[in-house]
Amino acid sequence: QPGIGGAVPWHQDSTFLYTQPLSACGFWLALEDCTLDNGCLEFIPGSHLTTPVTKRFVRKHDDSGTEMVSIAPDAGEARGTGGGVPIEVAAGSLVLIDGQVLHRSSHNYSAKSRWIYTFHIVEGTAGYDQRNWLQMPAGAELTKL
């Protein structure tokens, strides 16, 4: 669908899938060519090493929905600097995204669509926080690979 694909702002996947220690990894599979014209991914190189996770997307304490909350960054860690680097990829390409790297995609204003498939994994031995927005039903566990 040409022109479909809204902008996704700068974010870190560990904001949404928080573990201790941080372990989220995104698998981003391009089902079509992703170019500057149709809003390919952009990354801030090295940000996974320099930018602490400072926000979390969590369930509200009363379980009435979700909210974004601030968390304190580790003392002494630098913030990411510099602009984003676009990553154009051909259909069939797989992009692995460290949970702490800053990334985004631009709005698709082109005459081409930008279909992708994405999923995330976390380390099975890492602590999966009970306030994470995504939780399994009582008695169920996350799928182990």
Biotite code that builds the C-alpha atoms (Angstrom):
import biotite.structure as struc

atoms = struc.array([
    struc.Atom([0.000, 0.000, 0.000], chain_id="A", res_id=1, res_name="GLN", atom_name="CA", element="C"),
    struc.Atom([1.815, 3.115, -1.176], chain_id="A", res_id=2, res_name="PRO", atom_name="CA", element="C"),
    struc.Atom([2.131, 5.927, 1.341], chain_id="A", res_id=3, res_name="GLY", atom_name="CA", element="C"),
    struc.Atom([1.364, 3.596, 4.250], chain_id="A", res_id=4, res_name="ILE", atom_name="CA", element="C"),
    struc.Atom([3.807, 3.514, 7.118], chain_id="A", res_id=5, res_name="GLY", atom_name="CA", element="C"),
    struc.Atom([3.838, 6.191, 9.771], chain_id="A", res_id=6, res_name="GLY", atom_name="CA", element="C"),
    struc.Atom([6.938, 7.629, 11.369], chain_id="A", res_id=7, res_name="ALA", atom_name="CA", element="C"),
    struc.Atom([8.206, 5.730, 14.403], chain_id="A", res_id=8, res_name="VAL", atom_name="CA", element="C"),
    struc.Atom([10.116, 8.099, 16.729], chain_id="A", res_id=9, res_name="PRO", atom_name="CA", element="C"),
    struc.Atom([13.544, 7.448, 18.257], chain_id="A", res_id=10, res_name="TRP", atom_name="CA", element="C"),
    struc.Atom([13.268, 4.666, 20.825], chain_id="A", res_id=11, res_name="HIS", atom_name="CA", element="C"),
    struc.Atom([15.042, 1.737, 22.460], chain_id="A", res_id=12, res_name="GLN", atom_name="CA", element="C"),
    struc.Atom([13.293, -1.639, 22.446], chain_id="A", res_id=13, res_name="ASP", atom_name="CA", element="C"),
    struc.Atom([14.384, -2.273, 26.057], chain_id="A", res_id=14, res_name="SER", atom_name="CA", element="C"),
    struc.Atom([11.996, 0.529, 27.026], chain_id="A", res_id=15, res_name="THR", atom_name="CA", element="C"),
    struc.Atom([9.173, -1.857, 26.133], chain_id="A", res_id=16, res_name="PHE", atom_name="CA", element="C"),
    struc.Atom([10.758, -5.243, 27.012], chain_id="A", res_id=17, res_name="LEU", atom_name="CA", element="C"),
    struc.Atom([12.731, -4.482, 30.153], chain_id="A", res_id=18, res_name="TYR", atom_name="CA", element="C"),
    struc.Atom([14.878, -7.207, 31.700], chain_id="A", res_id=19, res_name="THR", atom_name="CA", element="C"),
    struc.Atom([17.634, -7.322, 34.326], chain_id="A", res_id=20, res_name="GLN", atom_name="CA", element="C"),
    struc.Atom([20.210, -7.375, 32.883], chain_id="A", res_id=21, res_name="PRO", atom_name="CA", element="C"),
    struc.Atom([19.048, -5.736, 29.647], chain_id="A", res_id=22, res_name="LEU", atom_name="CA", element="C"),
    struc.Atom([18.722, -8.428, 26.979], chain_id="A", res_id=23, res_name="SER", atom_name="CA", element="C"),
    struc.Atom([16.077, -7.512, 24.374], chain_id="A", res_id=24, res_name="ALA", atom_name="CA", element="C"),
    struc.Atom([16.950, -8.108, 20.735], chain_id="A", res_id=25, res_name="CYS", atom_name="CA", element="C"),
    struc.Atom([14.711, -7.213, 17.795], chain_id="A", res_id=26, res_name="GLY", atom_name="CA", element="C"),
    struc.Atom([14.486, -9.200, 14.564], chain_id="A", res_id=27, res_name="PHE", atom_name="CA", element="C"),
    struc.Atom([13.370, -6.869, 11.757], chain_id="A", res_id=28, res_name="TRP", atom_name="CA", element="C"),
    struc.Atom([12.719, -8.661, 8.457], chain_id="A", res_id=29, res_name="LEU", atom_name="CA", element="C"),
    struc.Atom([12.204, -6.572, 5.314], chain_id="A", res_id=30, res_name="ALA", atom_name="CA", element="C"),
    struc.Atom([9.424, -8.110, 3.224], chain_id="A", res_id=31, res_name="LEU", atom_name="CA", element="C"),
    struc.Atom([9.987, -5.410, 0.596], chain_id="A", res_id=32, res_name="GLU", atom_name="CA", element="C"),
    struc.Atom([12.899, -3.116, -0.225], chain_id="A", res_id=33, res_name="ASP", atom_name="CA", element="C"),
    struc.Atom([13.238, -0.452, 2.487], chain_id="A", res_id=34, res_name="CYS", atom_name="CA", element="C"),
    struc.Atom([14.749, 2.767, 1.160], chain_id="A", res_id=35, res_name="THR", atom_name="CA", element="C"),
    struc.Atom([15.096, 6.419, 2.073], chain_id="A", res_id=36, res_name="LEU", atom_name="CA", element="C"),
    struc.Atom([12.006, 7.084, -0.046], chain_id="A", res_id=37, res_name="ASP", atom_name="CA", element="C"),
    struc.Atom([9.707, 4.724, 1.862], chain_id="A", res_id=38, res_name="ASN", atom_name="CA", element="C"),
    struc.Atom([11.084, 5.364, 5.359], chain_id="A", res_id=39, res_name="GLY", atom_name="CA", element="C"),
    struc.Atom([13.853, 2.833, 6.062], chain_id="A", res_id=40, res_name="CYS", atom_name="CA", element="C"),
    struc.Atom([15.278, 2.303, 9.543], chain_id="A", res_id=41, res_name="LEU", atom_name="CA", element="C"),
    struc.Atom([17.764, 4.772, 10.986], chain_id="A", res_id=42, res_name="GLU", atom_name="CA", element="C"),
    struc.Atom([20.185, 4.074, 13.831], chain_id="A", res_id=43, res_name="PHE", atom_name="CA", element="C"),
    struc.Atom([22.463, 6.167, 16.017], chain_id="A", res_id=44, res_name="ILE", atom_name="CA", element="C"),
    struc.Atom([25.727, 4.201, 15.787], chain_id="A", res_id=45, res_name="PRO", atom_name="CA", element="C"),
    struc.Atom([27.136, 3.140, 19.151], chain_id="A", res_id=46, res_name="GLY", atom_name="CA", element="C"),
    struc.Atom([24.102, 4.343, 21.097], chain_id="A", res_id=47, res_name="SER", atom_name="CA", element="C"),
    struc.Atom([23.653, 0.870, 22.603], chain_id="A", res_id=48, res_name="HIS", atom_name="CA", element="C"),
    struc.Atom([26.963, 1.488, 24.404], chain_id="A", res_id=49, res_name="LEU", atom_name="CA", element="C"),
    struc.Atom([26.437, 5.134, 25.381], chain_id="A", res_id=50, res_name="THR", atom_name="CA", element="C"),
    struc.Atom([22.731, 5.711, 25.973], chain_id="A", res_id=51, res_name="THR", atom_name="CA", element="C"),
    struc.Atom([21.108, 4.246, 29.073], chain_id="A", res_id=52, res_name="PRO", atom_name="CA", element="C"),
    struc.Atom([17.450, 3.271, 29.083], chain_id="A", res_id=53, res_name="VAL", atom_name="CA", element="C"),
    struc.Atom([15.709, 6.165, 30.872], chain_id="A", res_id=54, res_name="THR", atom_name="CA", element="C"),
    struc.Atom([12.046, 5.319, 30.248], chain_id="A", res_id=55, res_name="LYS", atom_name="CA", element="C"),
    struc.Atom([9.863, 2.248, 30.554], chain_id="A", res_id=56, res_name="ARG", atom_name="CA", element="C"),
    struc.Atom([6.491, 1.398, 29.067], chain_id="A", res_id=57, res_name="PHE", atom_name="CA", element="C"),
    struc.Atom([4.685, -0.375, 31.906], chain_id="A", res_id=58, res_name="VAL", atom_name="CA", element="C"),
    struc.Atom([1.326, -1.490, 33.225], chain_id="A", res_id=59, res_name="ARG", atom_name="CA", element="C"),
    struc.Atom([-0.232, 0.954, 35.660], chain_id="A", res_id=60, res_name="LYS", atom_name="CA", element="C"),
    struc.Atom([-0.179, -0.149, 39.297], chain_id="A", res_id=61, res_name="HIS", atom_name="CA", element="C"),
    struc.Atom([-3.988, -0.463, 39.328], chain_id="A", res_id=62, res_name="ASP", atom_name="CA", element="C"),
    struc.Atom([-3.854, -2.500, 36.063], chain_id="A", res_id=63, res_name="ASP", atom_name="CA", element="C"),
    struc.Atom([-6.086, 0.103, 34.335], chain_id="A", res_id=64, res_name="SER", atom_name="CA", element="C"),
    struc.Atom([-3.812, 0.448, 31.313], chain_id="A", res_id=65, res_name="GLY", atom_name="CA", element="C"),
    struc.Atom([-0.252, 1.381, 30.440], chain_id="A", res_id=66, res_name="THR", atom_name="CA", element="C"),
    struc.Atom([1.983, 4.399, 30.891], chain_id="A", res_id=67, res_name="GLU", atom_name="CA", element="C"),
    struc.Atom([5.483, 5.637, 30.146], chain_id="A", res_id=68, res_name="MET", atom_name="CA", element="C"),
    struc.Atom([7.562, 6.164, 33.307], chain_id="A", res_id=69, res_name="VAL", atom_name="CA", element="C"),
    struc.Atom([11.026, 7.612, 33.830], chain_id="A", res_id=70, res_name="SER", atom_name="CA", element="C"),
    struc.Atom([13.787, 5.588, 35.439], chain_id="A", res_id=71, res_name="ILE", atom_name="CA", element="C"),
    struc.Atom([17.148, 6.867, 36.620], chain_id="A", res_id=72, res_name="ALA", atom_name="CA", element="C"),
    struc.Atom([20.060, 6.221, 34.248], chain_id="A", res_id=73, res_name="PRO", atom_name="CA", element="C"),
    struc.Atom([23.156, 4.548, 35.621], chain_id="A", res_id=74, res_name="ASP", atom_name="CA", element="C"),
    struc.Atom([25.542, 7.107, 37.111], chain_id="A", res_id=75, res_name="ALA", atom_name="CA", element="C"),
    struc.Atom([28.329, 8.278, 34.822], chain_id="A", res_id=76, res_name="GLY", atom_name="CA", element="C"),
    struc.Atom([26.916, 6.952, 31.538], chain_id="A", res_id=77, res_name="GLU", atom_name="CA", element="C"),
    struc.Atom([27.086, 9.285, 28.556], chain_id="A", res_id=78, res_name="ALA", atom_name="CA", element="C"),
    struc.Atom([24.091, 10.112, 26.366], chain_id="A", res_id=79, res_name="ARG", atom_name="CA", element="C"),
    struc.Atom([24.090, 9.212, 22.685], chain_id="A", res_id=80, res_name="GLY", atom_name="CA", element="C"),
    struc.Atom([25.105, 11.969, 20.341], chain_id="A", res_id=81, res_name="THR", atom_name="CA", element="C"),
    struc.Atom([25.076, 12.452, 16.611], chain_id="A", res_id=82, res_name="GLY", atom_name="CA", element="C"),
    struc.Atom([22.480, 12.006, 13.942], chain_id="A", res_id=83, res_name="GLY", atom_name="CA", element="C"),
    struc.Atom([20.857, 8.900, 12.633], chain_id="A", res_id=84, res_name="GLY", atom_name="CA", element="C"),
    struc.Atom([22.329, 6.795, 9.867], chain_id="A", res_id=85, res_name="VAL", atom_name="CA", element="C"),
    struc.Atom([19.759, 5.374, 7.431], chain_id="A", res_id=86, res_name="PRO", atom_name="CA", element="C"),
    struc.Atom([19.989, 1.673, 6.665], chain_id="A", res_id=87, res_name="ILE", atom_name="CA", element="C"),
    struc.Atom([18.555, 0.783, 3.271], chain_id="A", res_id=88, res_name="GLU", atom_name="CA", element="C"),
    struc.Atom([17.943, -2.950, 2.879], chain_id="A", res_id=89, res_name="VAL", atom_name="CA", element="C"),
    struc.Atom([16.644, -5.247, 0.161], chain_id="A", res_id=90, res_name="ALA", atom_name="CA", element="C"),
    struc.Atom([13.605, -7.460, 0.563], chain_id="A", res_id=91, res_name="ALA", atom_name="CA", element="C"),
    struc.Atom([14.559, -10.582, 2.510], chain_id="A", res_id=92, res_name="GLY", atom_name="CA", element="C"),
    struc.Atom([17.180, -8.798, 4.624], chain_id="A", res_id=93, res_name="SER", atom_name="CA", element="C"),
    struc.Atom([17.207, -9.375, 8.370], chain_id="A", res_id=94, res_name="LEU", atom_name="CA", element="C"),
    struc.Atom([18.266, -6.541, 10.676], chain_id="A", res_id=95, res_name="VAL", atom_name="CA", element="C"),
    struc.Atom([19.101, -7.444, 14.286], chain_id="A", res_id=96, res_name="LEU", atom_name="CA", element="C"),
    struc.Atom([18.490, -4.588, 16.725], chain_id="A", res_id=97, res_name="ILE", atom_name="CA", element="C"),
    struc.Atom([20.146, -4.493, 20.152], chain_id="A", res_id=98, res_name="ASP", atom_name="CA", element="C"),
    struc.Atom([17.508, -3.525, 22.724], chain_id="A", res_id=99, res_name="GLY", atom_name="CA", element="C"),
    struc.Atom([19.481, -0.497, 23.825], chain_id="A", res_id=100, res_name="GLN", atom_name="CA", element="C"),
    struc.Atom([20.286, 1.023, 20.386], chain_id="A", res_id=101, res_name="VAL", atom_name="CA", element="C"),
    struc.Atom([18.381, 4.186, 19.432], chain_id="A", res_id=102, res_name="LEU", atom_name="CA", element="C"),
    struc.Atom([16.494, 3.693, 16.167], chain_id="A", res_id=103, res_name="HIS", atom_name="CA", element="C"),
    struc.Atom([13.515, 5.042, 14.227], chain_id="A", res_id=104, res_name="ARG", atom_name="CA", element="C"),
    struc.Atom([11.883, 5.044, 10.819], chain_id="A", res_id=105, res_name="SER", atom_name="CA", element="C"),
    struc.Atom([10.510, 7.975, 8.858], chain_id="A", res_id=106, res_name="SER", atom_name="CA", element="C"),
    struc.Atom([7.025, 8.362, 7.441], chain_id="A", res_id=107, res_name="HIS", atom_name="CA", element="C"),
    struc.Atom([6.464, 6.695, 4.081], chain_id="A", res_id=108, res_name="ASN", atom_name="CA", element="C"),
    struc.Atom([5.356, 9.380, 1.635], chain_id="A", res_id=109, res_name="TYR", atom_name="CA", element="C"),
    struc.Atom([6.440, 7.379, -1.416], chain_id="A", res_id=110, res_name="SER", atom_name="CA", element="C"),
    struc.Atom([4.437, 5.485, -4.027], chain_id="A", res_id=111, res_name="ALA", atom_name="CA", element="C"),
    struc.Atom([5.912, 2.209, -2.659], chain_id="A", res_id=112, res_name="LYS", atom_name="CA", element="C"),
    struc.Atom([4.838, 0.223, 0.384], chain_id="A", res_id=113, res_name="SER", atom_name="CA", element="C"),
    struc.Atom([7.163, -0.758, 3.247], chain_id="A", res_id=114, res_name="ARG", atom_name="CA", element="C"),
    struc.Atom([6.053, -4.124, 4.604], chain_id="A", res_id=115, res_name="TRP", atom_name="CA", element="C"),
    struc.Atom([8.220, -5.628, 7.342], chain_id="A", res_id=116, res_name="ILE", atom_name="CA", element="C"),
    struc.Atom([7.852, -8.356, 9.965], chain_id="A", res_id=117, res_name="TYR", atom_name="CA", element="C"),
    struc.Atom([9.321, -7.892, 13.407], chain_id="A", res_id=118, res_name="THR", atom_name="CA", element="C"),
    struc.Atom([9.562, -9.849, 16.636], chain_id="A", res_id=119, res_name="PHE", atom_name="CA", element="C"),
    struc.Atom([11.678, -9.645, 19.766], chain_id="A", res_id=120, res_name="HIS", atom_name="CA", element="C"),
    struc.Atom([13.446, -12.035, 22.090], chain_id="A", res_id=121, res_name="ILE", atom_name="CA", element="C"),
    struc.Atom([14.839, -11.683, 25.609], chain_id="A", res_id=122, res_name="VAL", atom_name="CA", element="C"),
    struc.Atom([17.435, -13.807, 27.376], chain_id="A", res_id=123, res_name="GLU", atom_name="CA", element="C"),
    struc.Atom([15.729, -16.651, 29.244], chain_id="A", res_id=124, res_name="GLY", atom_name="CA", element="C"),
    struc.Atom([17.925, -16.246, 32.294], chain_id="A", res_id=125, res_name="THR", atom_name="CA", element="C"),
    struc.Atom([17.303, -12.484, 32.587], chain_id="A", res_id=126, res_name="ALA", atom_name="CA", element="C"),
    struc.Atom([14.674, -11.233, 35.010], chain_id="A", res_id=127, res_name="GLY", atom_name="CA", element="C"),
    struc.Atom([11.508, -10.252, 33.122], chain_id="A", res_id=128, res_name="TYR", atom_name="CA", element="C"),
    struc.Atom([9.912, -7.368, 35.014], chain_id="A", res_id=129, res_name="ASP", atom_name="CA", element="C"),
    struc.Atom([6.344, -7.821, 36.285], chain_id="A", res_id=130, res_name="GLN", atom_name="CA", element="C"),
    struc.Atom([5.489, -4.222, 35.329], chain_id="A", res_id=131, res_name="ARG", atom_name="CA", element="C"),
    struc.Atom([6.322, -4.771, 31.632], chain_id="A", res_id=132, res_name="ASN", atom_name="CA", element="C"),
    struc.Atom([3.275, -4.000, 29.522], chain_id="A", res_id=133, res_name="TRP", atom_name="CA", element="C"),
    struc.Atom([3.474, -7.411, 27.838], chain_id="A", res_id=134, res_name="LEU", atom_name="CA", element="C"),
    struc.Atom([2.701, -10.232, 30.261], chain_id="A", res_id=135, res_name="GLN", atom_name="CA", element="C"),
    struc.Atom([1.703, -13.835, 29.880], chain_id="A", res_id=136, res_name="MET", atom_name="CA", element="C"),
    struc.Atom([-1.619, -15.021, 31.348], chain_id="A", res_id=137, res_name="PRO", atom_name="CA", element="C"),
    struc.Atom([-1.471, -16.521, 34.841], chain_id="A", res_id=138, res_name="ALA", atom_name="CA", element="C"),
    struc.Atom([0.174, -19.952, 34.762], chain_id="A", res_id=139, res_name="GLY", atom_name="CA", element="C"),
    struc.Atom([1.743, -19.448, 31.322], chain_id="A", res_id=140, res_name="ALA", atom_name="CA", element="C"),
    struc.Atom([5.376, -18.709, 30.492], chain_id="A", res_id=141, res_name="GLU", atom_name="CA", element="C"),
    struc.Atom([7.132, -16.938, 27.652], chain_id="A", res_id=142, res_name="LEU", atom_name="CA", element="C"),
    struc.Atom([8.012, -19.302, 24.808], chain_id="A", res_id=143, res_name="THR", atom_name="CA", element="C"),
    struc.Atom([11.553, -20.643, 25.148], chain_id="A", res_id=144, res_name="LYS", atom_name="CA", element="C"),
    struc.Atom([13.634, -21.037, 21.991], chain_id="A", res_id=145, res_name="LEU", atom_name="CA", element="C"),
])
